[in-house]
Amino acid sequence: MDDTTDLGEWEFVGRRGTDPVRLVPGEVIAGIPRARTEAERLGEELRFDFLDDRAVLRLLRSRHQDEVAMFNAGFRTGVPLALIGFGAAVYWGGVVQYWDSEASRLAFGGAAVVVVLVLLAVYVRTAAVHWGDPVRQNLRARARGYRELAHLARGEGADIPAHYPHYGPYPFAATFRPEADRAETTDGEGLS
């Protein structure tokens, strides 16, 4: 299933590759006084209306796109890194260590280390660009805030499914940066 299509009017994908989830209306969260107060406090702090259903739906869909983009970026560099590193180690273990020439073994080892280090640097750079993007961090901070609100309301008796909104918290790279609010992402991929 393509995550960007076939969504109902109030649906979003909570985790990459899973079935769509229906948005819990903001009135359910607002029906819990403590959750409503927290939604207002977080709304001021994160410059977002957590009780506006359309805004929350856009947020959760964008958060999913962010997760997919992060996975794809890691996959594009992580898989070649793993394959080349594993292949170099296996080839060393099975063939290169038995070569007669010390210079040939050193050349292979040096080339393998350089290739693995270059791929590792590309992998780290890709992760840093994606995770460090201030606009994406604002998105994650708001998504984390919404998740906390939903869990607070559920804990206070609201009719909200367990684990809603069905994705984990962002322990990293979820710092709200007011100076980046409403800006374009710095890695060239705009969020809707």
C-alpha positions, 0 to 999 in steps of 0.5 A, spaced: 500 500 500 502 506 498 502 510 504 500 517 501 494 514 497 488 511 499 487 515 506 480 516 508 478 523 509 480 523 517 486 517 516 493 518 517 498 512 517 501 511 524 507 507 522 511 506 516 508 500 512 502 499 517 494 500 516 491 507 516 489 510 523 483 514 524 484 521 527 481 522 534 477 528 534 480 534 538 473 534 542 475 528 545 481 530 548 478 537 550 473 533 553 478 532 559 479 538 563 486 537 564 488 535 557 485 541 555 489 545 559 495 542 557 493 542 550 492 550 551 499 550 554 503 546 549 499 550 543 502 556 546 509 553 547 509 550 540 505 555 536 500 550 534 493 548 535 492 541 538 485 541 538 484 543 531 482 537 527 485 539 520 491 542 523 493 535 527 491 531 521 496 535 517 501 534 522 500 527 523 501 526 515 507 530 515 510 526 521 509 520 517 512 523 511 518 525 515 519 518 518 519 515 511 524 520 508 528 518 514 528 511 513 529 512 505 535 516 507 538 511 512 536 505 507 540 508 501 546 509 504 546 504 510 545 498 505 551 499 501 555 500 507 553 494 510 554 490 504 561 493 502 563 492 509 561 485 510 563 483 503 570 486 505 571 482 511 568 476 508 573 477 502 579 478 507 577 472 511 577 467 505 582 470 500 586 476 502 589 474 508 592 468 504 595 473 498 603 472 498 604 479 497 604 483 504 603 490 499 597 487 496 594 485 503 595 492 505 593 495 499 586 491 499 585 493 507 587 500 506 582 501 500 577 497 504 577 501 510 577 508 505 571 505 502 567 503 508 569 510 512 567 514 506 560 510 506 560 511 514 561 519 513 556 519 508 551 515 512 552 520 518 552 526 514 545 524 511 542 522 518 545 529 521 542 533 515 535 529 516 535 529 524 538 536 525 533 540 520 530 545 524 523 545 521 523 537 521 525 538 529 519 543 530 514 537 526 517 532 531 516 536 537 509 538 535 508 530 534 511 529 540 506 534 544 500 531 541 502 524 543 503 526 550 496 530 550 493 523 547 496 519 552 494 524 558 487 524 555 486 516 555 489 516 562 484 520 564 478 516 561 477 519 554 475 514 549 482 513 545 485 507 543 491 504 546 498 507 543 494 512 539 497 515 535 501 509 533 508 511 533 513 512 538 516 518 541 521 522 538 527 522 544 532 525 539 531 531 534 524 534 537 526 540 540 522 546 538 526 552 534 521 558 534 526 561 529 525 556 524 517 556 524 514 556 518 520 555 514 522 550 508 526 544 510 534 545 509 535 539 506 531 541 500 525 536 501 519 541 503 514 538 508 506 539 507 
